[in-house]
Amino acid sequence: MDVIKVKANSRTAAVAGAIAGVMREHKHAEVQAIGAGAVNQAVKALVLARGYLAEDGIPIICFPEFVDVDIDGKVRTAIKITVEPR
């Protein structure tokens, strides 16, 4: 399963749909964002995805954590949000 990567200009509805789709299929999703704008979009997408999944009777919980990511040889700190069924 791939990590869902969110940018500051990502469409929240599209990210929410991706989260919901991965959760329906794999029962586990990981969302990754670097920077305040990207984290904002990721959190808004998680709120939307929670609503989409609630309609299907799938309550979710989220666990945020810091992770180091290597991008073009430079280490950046990202927020990784693990999504699991409650």
Beta strands, then each sheet from edge to edge (+ up, - down):
strand 1: 4-6
strand 2: 29-33
strand 3: 60-71
strand 4: 74-85
sheet 1: 1+ 2+ 4- 3+
end
